[in-house]
């Protein structure tokens, strides 16, 4: 009896810890790594249960290596988790988030408004917009400077001002976040019009190499707006046409927002149901013993 209770407690604590990690990470793009680690851990536990010694040994090493790799990749998220644990703020992970998620249209409006102003001022710009899964940094010539800031018209305009160090490179936008700036892109090897500058050829180059992105370009010479997709340029575009195209191609990316609110909602429902279940259990002996007195 006791070993089975301890086993249930062990599994429950692991699930709680996993839930906390998922809430802190929060973004759907990184949850696949967590899922992979959990599968490896379950496979290692199963191999030990079945007494598959060699397989268990290999899986144990894979779990350790994966955990170390994740600690490097998700160091900011783990640092935030450790800070909350150190401050005694663990319960906050189970409370609903008060931060409102930006709507897809609002993000697109910020991008289009920034492009419109940059176009009017003839300020050159290039923005990479992920359309589903994240782009591998190895596809860039230089990954650029990490920002992880919320998309805003003012931020995009500031980055591309000629007096800033990052204006020559591209901006990488993932959902509602500006992930990086100053990203150097590979140049397209296709023959192109001589009227097209380096930014246009870079936009063609990255969309040739990577399928899951589109690229918005503002010409420094003419102020014309272009959209690159699949190595091809759609140009020139008006701001209204750009907005229409982004709503078709980029809105699905913005919808890949953090899943922490759904996790918190699930946690609240499970907590409420568990609380009600425990109340019924503890009230049951009183009803049995109290009989009519409880009525």
C-alpha positions in Angstrom: 0.0 0.0 0.0 2.7 2.5 1.0 4.9 2.0 -2.1 1.9 2.6 -4.3 1.1 5.8 -2.5 4.7 7.0 -2.8 4.7 6.2 -6.5 1.5 8.3 -7.0 3.1 11.1 -5.0 6.3 10.8 -7.0 4.4 11.0 -10.3 2.3 13.9 -9.0 5.3 16.0 -8.0 6.9 15.4 -11.3 3.7 16.6 -13.1 3.6 19.7 -10.9 7.3 20.5 -11.6 6.7 19.9 -15.4 3.7 22.2 -15.2 5.8 25.0 -13.6 8.5 24.7 -16.2 5.9 24.8 -19.0 4.2 27.9 -17.5 7.6 29.7 -17.2 8.7 28.8 -20.7 5.2 29.7 -22.0 5.9 29.7 -25.7 4.7 27.0 -28.0 7.9 26.9 -30.0 10.0 25.7 -27.1 7.5 23.2 -25.6 8.5 20.6 -28.2 11.9 20.4 -26.5 10.3 19.9 -23.1 8.0 17.2 -24.6 11.0 15.4 -26.0 12.8 15.5 -22.7 9.7 14.1 -20.9 9.5 11.3 -23.5 13.1 10.4 -22.9 12.6 10.4 -19.2 9.5 8.1 -19.5 11.5 5.8 -21.8 14.4 5.6 -19.3 12.0 4.8 -16.5 10.3 2.1 -18.6 13.6 0.5 -19.6 14.6 0.3 -15.9 11.2 -1.3 -15.1 11.7 -3.9 -17.8 15.3 -4.4 -16.7 16.8 -3.4 -20.1 20.1 -2.4 -18.6 22.0 -1.2 -21.7 19.1 0.7 -23.1 18.4 2.3 -19.7 22.1 3.3 -19.4 22.0 5.0 -22.8 18.7 6.8 -22.2 19.9 8.0 -18.8 22.9 9.7 -20.5 20.6 11.2 -23.2 18.3 12.6 -20.5 21.3 14.2 -18.7 22.7 15.6 -22.0 19.3 16.9 -23.0 18.7 18.6 -19.7 22.1 20.3 -19.9 21.4 21.5 -23.4 18.0 22.8 -22.4 19.6 24.7 -19.5 21.8 26.6 -22.0 19.1 27.1 -24.6 16.4 28.2 -22.1 18.7 29.9 -19.6 16.6 33.0 -19.3 13.4 31.0 -18.6 15.2 28.8 -16.0 16.7 31.9 -14.4 13.2 33.3 -14.0 11.9 30.0 -12.5 14.8 30.0 -10.0 14.2 33.6 -9.1 10.5 32.9 -8.4 11.4 29.9 -6.3 14.0 31.9 -4.4 11.5 34.6 -3.7 8.8 32.2 -2.5 6.6 33.1 -5.5 5.8 29.6 -6.6 2.1 30.0 -6.1 2.1 32.9 -8.7 2.7 30.3 -11.4 -0.7 28.9 -10.7 -2.5 32.2 -10.8 -4.1 33.6 -14.0 -1.9 36.0 -16.0 -2.9 39.6 -16.0 -0.9 40.4 -19.1 -3.2 40.8 -22.2 -1.9 39.1 -25.3 -1.6 41.4 -28.3 -4.2 40.6 -31.0 -2.9 39.7 -34.5 -4.4 42.8 -36.1 -2.7 45.1 -33.6 0.7 43.6 -34.3 0.2 43.9 -38.0 -1.0 47.4 -37.7 2.2 48.3 -35.7 4.3 46.8 -38.5 2.4 48.4 -41.3 2.4 51.9 -39.6 6.1 51.6 -39.1 6.7 50.6 -42.8 4.5 53.4 -44.0 6.4 56.1 -42.0 9.8 54.6 -43.1 8.6 54.6 -46.7 7.5 58.3 -46.5 10.9 59.3 -45.0 12.8 57.0 -47.5 14.4 55.2 -44.7 15.7 51.7 -45.8 14.4 48.8 -43.8 14.1 45.0 -44.0 12.0 42.8 -41.7 11.8 39.0 -41.5 8.4 37.7 -40.4 8.2 34.0 -39.4 5.0 32.4 -40.7 4.9 29.2 -38.6 7.9 27.4 -37.0 11.1 29.4 -35.9 13.9 30.0 -38.3 17.2 28.3 -37.6 19.9 30.9 -36.9 22.3 28.9 -39.1 20.3 30.2 -42.1 21.5 33.7 -41.3 25.0 35.0 -42.2 25.1 36.8 -38.9 22.4 36.1 -36.2 22.4 39.7 -35.0 21.7 41.2 -31.6 19.0 39.6 -29.3 16.2 42.0 -28.3 13.1 40.0 -27.4 11.0 43.1 -27.3 7.3 43.7 -28.1 6.6 44.8 -31.6 5.8 48.6 -31.8 5.9 51.2 -34.5 8.3 53.3 -32.5 10.8 50.5 -31.9 10.9 49.5 -35.6 11.4 53.1 -36.7 14.2 53.7 -34.1 16.1 50.5 -35.2 16.2 51.6 -38.8 17.4 55.2 -38.2 20.7 55.6 -39.9 22.3 56.9 -36.7 21.8 53.5 -34.9 24.3 50.7 -35.1 21.6 48.1 -36.1 20.1 49.9 -39.1 22.1 48.0 -41.7 20.8 44.6 -40.8 17.3 43.0 -40.8 14.9 42.7 -37.9 13.5 39.3 -37.0 9.9 39.3 -35.9 8.4 36.2 -34.3 4.7 36.5 -33.5 4.4 39.7 -31.4 8.1 39.9 -30.5 11.1 41.6 -32.1 13.5 38.7 -31.5 16.7 40.3 -33.0 18.0 43.2 -35.0 21.1 43.7 -37.1 20.6 40.3 -38.7 22.8 39.8 -41.8 21.1 37.7 -44.5 22.4 35.7 -47.4 22.2 37.4 -50.8 20.1 35.8 -53.5 22.1 34.2 -56.3 19.3 34.7 -58.8 19.7 37.3 -61.5 17.8 40.4 -60.5 17.1 43.9 -61.8 19.9 46.4 -61.3 17.3 48.6 -59.7 17.2 46.2 -56.7 19.6 47.0 -53.9 21.2 44.7 -51.3 18.1 44.7 -49.1 15.9 43.4 -51.8 18.4 40.7 -52.8 18.8 39.7 -49.1 15.0 39.4 -48.8 15.0 37.2 -51.8 17.9 35.2 -50.5 16.4 34.3 -47.1 13.0 33.5 -48.5 14.6 31.2 -51.1 16.5 29.4 -48.3 13.7 29.3 -45.7 10.1 28.5 -46.5 8.5 29.5 -43.2 9.1 33.3 -43.5 8.2 36.4 -45.5 10.3 39.6 -45.8 9.1 43.2 -45.9 11.5 45.7 -47.5 11.5 49.5 -47.7 13.7 50.9 -50.4 16.1 53.6 -49.2 16.3 55.3 -52.7 12.6 55.3 -53.7 10.7 54.5 -50.5 8.8 51.7 -52.3 7.5 48.8 -50.3 8.1 45.2 -51.3 7.2 41.8 -49.9 9.4 38.8 -50.6 8.1 35.3 -50.5 9.6 32.1 -51.9 12.5 34.1 -53.4 10.1 36.3 -55.4 9.3 40.0 -54.8 5.9 41.6 -54.8 6.4 45.2 -55.6 5.6 48.0 -55.3 2.9 47.8 -52.6 0.7 50.3 -50.9 0.4 50.2 -47.1 -3.2 48.9 -47.4 -2.1 46.1 -49.8 0.7 45.2 -47.4 -1.7 45.0 -44.5 -4.0 42.7 -46.6 -1.1 40.4 -47.5 0.2 40.2 -43.9 -3.3 39.3 -42.6 -3.3 36.3 -44.9 0.3 35.2 -44.4 1.4 36.4 -40.9 -1.7 36.3 -38.7 -1.3 32.5 -38.3 2.2 33.2 -36.9 0.9 35.7 -34.4 -1.7 33.2 -33.3 1.2 31.0 -32.1 1.3 33.0 -28.9 2.3 31.7 -25.5 0.3 28.8 -24.2 0.8 29.7 -20.5 -2.7 31.2 -20.2 -4.2 27.9 -21.3 -1.9 26.0 -19.0 -2.9 28.2 -16.1 -6.6 27.8 -17.0 -6.1 24.0 -17.0 -4.3 24.2 -13.7 -7.1 26.2 -12.1 -9.7 23.7 -13.3 -7.7 20.8 -11.9 -7.1 22.6 -8.7 -10.8 23.4 -8.3 -11.8 19.9 -9.0 -9.2 18.5 -6.7 -10.3 20.8 -3.9 -14.0 19.8 -4.3 -13.0 16.1 -4.3 -11.0 16.5 -1.1 -13.9 18.3 0.5 -16.3 15.5 -0.3 -13.8 12.9 1.1 -13.4 14.7 4.4 -17.1 15.4 4.7 -18.0 11.8 4.1 -17.0 10.4 7.6 -18.9 13.3 9.2 -22.1 12.4 7.3 -21.7 8.7 8.2 -21.1 9.5 11.9 -23.4 12.5 12.2 -26.4 10.9 10.5 -29.4 13.2 10.9 -27.4 15.9 12.7 -25.8 16.9 9.5 -29.1 17.6 7.8 
